[in-house]
Amino acid sequence: MTWIALRDRNDALFAPQGLARIRRGDAPEALQDLDRPMARGSLLLETRLSPYEAPQLLLGFKRDFDAEMSLMLRAVPGGGISLVHTRQGDMCHAALTHDAEARRTDILRITYSWDVAHGWARLAVERPDVAHCFQTVVATPVALTLADVRDMIHNPAASVMDEDVSFLAVSDRIEPIGPMPGLTASLPVATPYGIRPLGDLQRGDLVETLGGKVVPVLDVLRRTVPARGLFEPVRLRHPYFGLERDIVVKPGQRVLVGGSRVEYLFGREHVLVPAGHLTGGAAGVREQGHALVTYTQLLLPQAEAIYAAGTYLASLDIGRLRRKRDLLAASLLAGLPRNHLPEHIARPYPVLGAFEANTLATQLSAA
């Protein structure tokens, strides 16, 4: 199945049959065995760090009345994350140290997954802005039940979520970590044989990239995620950045921009602009009101910019992921032969911050 619960400051959605099958306002289907442990699943949240040098309770949940169950997820000063999950005497305790240089303004993505049948649980922390990922695996899994998830989402007396947490979501499967797709299937992509929707492309197809090069597609990756936080879709508007039509992308998706204005402002031939930095002006707007969104992306031999909808959009950048066996096994690329994966060197283009991106958009609109 897929994502079954979502909670943020505006919504509290719980649907054991899957969020994709409900509309806002629908009542969830009735289930008889809410207290049966989920054999596998994932809990995901995005948060900022506290500015204070003190432990921060990101998520706290307790059900003493029937299950003697609790789950505590804390951020620890010095760049640590700690998880304690207990049920009727069983305990899963996982702790890891992530990037201690993470700033207050950075967003951390934390994923807690468990697989009872195979006897493991995983705690992972990601900094999507710089593609840093950390994980630890323990051999003492403790499962959530659907009743746990329901109360975590709908019962404020049983759970507390820190104000710095932007959203919490629960899936009934093991969710991947690491590089993620950031485009949508309807995106018109240039190929030697004409324009094709991104979702129709397959391994072995050819696409056009910067400089008129034609390169093969090594794989097409897809993932459905909660439409919140760093996954909340951004609509980039025509005609900014040469767009021939509006397109919808992930906030972290980067647009490659060049021209005389770029050279004048930044002294470089091209720069990369994260779509999420453009939502403060007319060039982009956040698409709200969706529970889930499905993103698609191309894996190419090099981390390049594909020509699509009149502009250039960065393809998936996996760095040297194939050298990191544990992270590769936990990623969307786990099913691909490791020796067949490319190694992507760092792109030679600077990535603009939010102020620089909006300055550029303003300059281009005035041109």
N, C-alpha and C positions, 0 to 999 in steps of 0.2 A: 504494500500500500504506500502510504506517503505521510505527509504532515497531518497531524491530528489535532493540534492545539496551537494557539497564538495569543499572546497577551502583550499589550503595550498600554500607553496612557489613555488611549481612546477605545480600544477594542479588547474583548475577552471572548475568544472563539474556541469551542471544543466540539469536535465532531469525530467520534470513533471510526466512522466510515470514511473519513478523509475530508479535509477542508475543501478540496477541489469539487466535492459533490454537494456543497451547501451554498445557499445564497444568504446574504445578510438578513438576519431576522428569522431564519429557519430554526426550528427546534431540532436538536440532534436525535438520531435514531435511538430508540430504547434498546439497551443491552442487558442481559440477565446477569452476566458474570463479570461485573466491573472490578472485582478484587482478584481476578486471575492475573498473576505476574506476566508482563510482556516479555517474551523470550529474548527479544532484542529491541533496541531503540536508541534514540539520541535526544539529548536536551541541548539546545543551542541558545546562547544569548549574546548580545553585543552591549558593551559598556565602556564608559570612560573611567579613568582612575581618579580616586579621591586626591585632592590637593594636600591633604593632611597626612603626616607620617603616623598613621594608625591603621590597624586592621579594618577592613571594609567588608561588611556582610552584603554581598551582592544578591544572594538569594537564600532565603531561609524558609523551610517548609516542615511541618510536623503534624502527624496524625497519631495521637496517642490512644484515642478512644477505641479503635478496633484493630489497628495493625502495628502499633508500636514502631512507627516508621518516621524517620527524619532525614532531611537532606540539607546540608549547609555548604554553601559555596562562598569562599572568602578570598579577597585580595589582600596580600600580606606586604608590608613595606619592604622595599628592596627588590621588587619585581617578582613576587611569588603569588601563586594561586593554589589554594587548598580546597579539597572536596572531601566531605565525610557524608556517606550515605549508609544508613542503618535500617534494618528491618528484623524485628523479633530475634535479636541477638547476633545476626549476621551484620558485618560491616565492610564497606568498601572505603578505603582511605587512599587518596591519591594527591600528590603534591608535586609541583614543578616550578622551576625558576625560568621566567621568560626574559625578554629583553629589558634589562633594568634601566635602559635609557629611554624607555617609553615615556612620553610627556603627558601632561594632563589633557592636552587637546587630542591625543591619539585615541583611536577606538580599538579595543580589543574584542576579538571574536572568540568565545569560549565554547567548546563542544565537549559534552560528556556523553559517551556511548557505552553500551554494555551488550554483551552476547553471552547469555547464560549457558547455552548449549556447548559453546566452545571454551567457556571458563575464563573470560577476560573482560576487563573494562578499560576504557581509555579516556584520559583527560588531555585535551589539546587547547593551546592558546595560539592565536594568530594575530599578527599586526598586518592587516591587508594593505595599508598604505606603503609599506616597505617590503612586503612579501616575506616576512619572517614567520616561521612556524615552529612550534615546540610541542612535544607530546610525551606522555608517559603512559605505559601500559601496566596494569596490575592484574593479578590472577584471582581476585576476590570480587566477582561481579555481584551486584545487588540490583534487582529489577524494580522498575516502577510498575504500578498497575494503572489501569484506566481510571480507577477511582482516585488514585493519587493525582493523576494529570488533571482530572476534572476539578478537584479541590484546589490544586495549585493555580488553576486559571480563574475559577469562579468564587473561591472562598477566601476573602481577605483576612478572616480570623485565623486561618491555618497557614497563611504564607505571607512573606514580606519580600518586596523587591526594591532594591536601592533606587533612588531617584536618578542615579547616573546610568542605570540600565535602560537602553532604548527599547528593547523588546526581548521576549522570551518565546521560544517555539519548541514543540516536541514532535518527533517523528517516530514511527514504529519500525524504522530500519536504521542500519548503520550509515550515518551521513559522512561523506568524504570531507577531507580538509585539503588545503593547498590551493594551487592555481584554479581559478574558476572562470567559466565563460561569462561574457558580458554583453553579447549582442542578442537580437531576437530573430526568429526564423524568417520573418517577412522581409528582412533587409535585402535590398537588391544589390547583388555583388557582380562586379565585372569579371567576365571570363573571356577567353579567346573566341568563344562561340556565342557571345551575347550576354545579356543580363540574366542572372538566375537568382531566385530566392535563396538565401543562405540555408534555409532548412532543407532544400532539395539537393544540396551538394553532398558528395560522398568521398570516401577515401579514393585517391587517384585522380580526381577531377583537378582541373587547372584553374588558377585564379590570377588576376592581374594585381601587381603590387607597385610600390613607388618606383618611378623611373621607367615604367613600362615593362618591367620584368614579368615573366610568366612562371609560376612555381606550382608544384603539385601539393595537393592537400594530403597530409599524412593521416589525419583523423578529424572527425567532427564530434565535438563534445557537447553534451546537453545536461542541464540540471535544473530541476524545479526547486525553488526556494521561497521562504516567506518574503512577501513584498514589503519589507520594512528595513529601516536602518541603511546599511551599505548595500542592501539588495533592492531598495525601493527604486522602481524604474524612473528614469529621467527621459523626458521628451526633448530632443534637440530640434530646434526650429529652423525650417527653411526661411531665408537663404543664408543664414550664418554659416561661416566656414565652407562656403561653396555648396551647401546641401541643396539638392534638387527637390527634396521632399522632407517632411518631418520623419525622424527616426526615433526609436525607443531603445535605450541602452541602460546598462548598469551604471551607477554613479562612478565606479572606479574605471570604467572603460575610457581609454585615452584616444583623443583625436589628434592626428598629426597635422600641424598647421605650418605653412611656410609663406613666403612672399616678402615684399619690401617692408611692410609694417613690422613683421616679425624681426627682420634683420635690424631695423632701426631701433626697436624697443629692447631687444635682447641680444643683439650681436650674433645671432645664430641663424643658419639657413632654415632650420625647422625646430619646432618645439612640440612637446606633448601636453595636451590639455585634458585633465580628467573631467568627464562630463558633470560630475557632482559639483564642481567649482563654478559652473555656469548658471546655476539655478537662482542666483541673486539678481539676474537681469533678464533681458528679453530673449537671450539666446537659448535658454533652457528652462524647463518647469518640471517639478516632480509630479509623477502620475500617482495619485492617491486613490484609495478606495478598493484596491485589490488585496485579496488575502495571499495569493501565491502568484509567482511569475516564473516562466521558463526561459532560461537563457541558453544560447547556442554560441559556439566559438570554433574557429579553425585552428588546428595545429599545423604549422608549416615548418619546413626545414630550418629556417631562421625566424627570429622574432621580427616580423616585418609589418608594414602597413598595407592593408588591402584597400583597393579602390571600390567604394560602395556608396551609392546614392549621391555621387558628385563630390565626395570627400574621401580622406584617407583615415582608416580606423585601425588601431593596433591589433594584430593577431595575438593569440595566446602566447605569453612569455613564461616558459617553465624553467628558465635558468639551467642549473645543473642538477635538476631533480633526480635524474637517473642514477646519480652517484649516492643518493641518500635512500637506501633501501627501505628503511622503516617509513619514511614520509611518502615515498612512492607507493608503497603498499596501502597506505591510508588515503590515497588521492583518487581522483577520477580516472587517472591514467593507469591504475593498478592492473587492469586486464591486458595491457599492451606489453609486448616483449621489451625488457629493459634495454637490450642492446640495439633495438631498433629506434629508440627514442633519440631525438636530437639534443644537442646542448646549445642553449641560447646564450650568447654573450650579451653583455649590457648594451642597451641601445645608446647610440651616441648623441641623443637629444635630451636636453634638460626637460624636467617635468615642472610645469608651472604650479605655483601655489594659487590659492583662491583669489587674492587681490590681483595678482598678475594676470590670471585668466580673465577676470572681469574687465580689467584695463584693456586687454587685447580685444575682447568682444566689443567693447565700446568703440575702440578705434576702428575696427573693421566695419561696424555698422555706420560709422560716420563717413567712411570712404566713398 
